[in-house]
């Protein structure tokens, strides 16, 4: 599956060069945080930080004191899906 992703990205990069389409841009850290806050996965009182890199986005939160281990796992999956 990883090979397909590389081929797809390469195909997009080549088509953007040939067709003059804009290249895909990574979101800024703030845009990533905004997108996650708009998704309303976490309670509005939970602080959220994101760091965008070429190989992925790191998301850091503080655990809700009322959340149990399963809640944290579910929230992590929902964030990763977003």
Secondary structure, DSSP 8 states (H G I E B T S, - for coil): -HHHHHHHHHHHHHHHHHH---------HHHHHHHHHHHT-S-TTS-EEEEEETTEEEEEE---TT--HHHHHHHHHHHHH-
